Amino acid sequence: MELGENHKRHVLSTFQYIDDLFADMEQMLATARSSRLYKEYELDVTPEKQMELQRAITEFRTLMSRIQAELNITPRPPHVSAVRAVLAFFTFIDIALEELQPRHMRGYGELSAGTTVQLETLVAEMRSLLERMRSVLD
């Protein structure tokens, strides 16, 4: 089968979209099993069915890979550093923690002196742990 470059780009973008949907499914199932505090999904898929789904997803990805090779379609290699992405997430977390500082919380109502101190202590504790996490990647 001969495809033009536009056709190849369309096939590749479709395969990337499908792969992203599979990644979302995998993440959803992993999140449901995780220790995450605020879960969005109830884990109502048995471990056996999860394994079956994972095998089928792997099989589907293998099929897409084979088709890509047969059509001489080369996906571009990863271009985003995982370290940089995680460091950016840490920055977003730090901004969220800043918004928990008492001076920002006053917009929601006055805080007692004791609550102000407790809140500052909790935010400092979370920021300290965040810095430890960040240092892993430095």
For each residue, the residues with C-beta under 8 A, 3 or more apart:
1: 70 71
2:
3: 7 8 11 71
4: 7 8
5: 8 9
6: 9 10
7: 3 4 10 11
8: 3 4 5 11 12 71 72 73
9: 5 6 12 13
10: 6 7 13 14
11: 3 7 8 14 15 67 68 71 73
12: 8 9 15 16 68 73 75
13: 9 10 16 17
14: 10 11 17 18
15: 11 12 18 19 64 67 68 75
16: 12 13 19 20 75
17: 13 14 20 21
18: 14 15 21 22 60 64
19: 15 16 22 23 61 64
20: 16 17 23 24
21: 17 18 24 25
22: 18 19 25 26 57 60 61
23: 19 20 26 27
24: 20 21 27 28
25: 21 22 28 29 53 57
26: 22 23 29 30 54 57
27: 23 24 30 31
28: 24 25 31 32 40 41
29: 25 26 32 33 41 43 45 50 53
30: 26 27 33 34
31: 27 28 34 36 39 40 41
32: 28 29 39 41 42 43 45
33: 29 30 43
34: 30 31 39
35:
36: 31 39
37:
38:
39: 31 32 34 36 42
40: 28 31
41: 28 29 31 32
42: 32 39
43: 29 32 33
44:
45: 29 32 49 50 53
46: 49 50
47: 50 51
48: 51 52
49: 45 46 52 53
50: 29 45 46 47 53 54
51: 47 48 54 55
52: 48 49 55 56
53: 25 29 45 49 50 56 57
54: 26 50 51 57 58
55: 51 52 58 59
56: 52 53 59 60
57: 22 25 26 53 54 60 61
58: 54 55 61 62
59: 55 56 62 63
60: 18 22 56 57 63 64
61: 19 22 57 58 64 65
62: 58 59 65 66
63: 59 60 66 67
64: 15 18 19 60 61 67 68
65: 61 62 68 69
66: 62 63 69 70
67: 11 15 63 64 70 71
68: 11 12 15 64 65 71 73 74 75
69: 65 66 72 73
70: 1 66 67
71: 1 3 8 11 67 68
72: 8 69
73: 8 11 12 68 69
74: 68
75: 12 15 16 68
76: 79
77:
78:
79: 76
80: 84 85
81: 84 85
82: 85 86
83: 86 87 137
84: 80 81 87 88
85: 80 81 82 88 89
86: 82 83 89 90 137
87: 83 84 90 91 134 137
88: 84 85 91 92
89: 85 86 92 93
90: 86 87 93 94 130 133 134
91: 87 88 94 95
92: 88 89 95 96
93: 89 90 96 97 130
94: 90 91 97 98 127 130
95: 91 92 98 99
96: 92 93 99 100
97: 93 94 100 101 123 126 127 130
98: 94 95 101 104
99: 95 96 104
100: 96 97 104 105 119 122 123
101: 97 98 104 105 119 120 123
102: 105 106 111 115 116 119 120
103: 106
104: 98 99 100 101 107
105: 100 101 102 108 111 119
106: 102 103 109 110 111
107: 104
108: 105
109: 106
110: 106
111: 102 105 106 115 116 119
112: 115 116
113: 116 117
114: 117 118
115: 102 111 112 118 119
116: 102 111 112 113 119 120
117: 113 114 120 121
118: 114 115 121 122
119: 100 101 102 105 111 115 116 122 123
120: 101 102 116 117 123 124
121: 117 118 124 125
122: 100 118 119 125 126
123: 97 100 101 119 120 126 127
124: 120 121 127 128
125: 121 122 128 129
126: 97 122 123 129 130
127: 94 97 123 124 130 131
128: 124 125 131 132
129: 125 126 132 133
130: 90 93 94 97 126 127 133 134
131: 127 128 134 135
132: 128 129 135 136
133: 90 129 130 136
134: 87 90 130 131 137 138
135: 131 132 138
136: 132 133
137: 83 86 87 134
138: 134 135
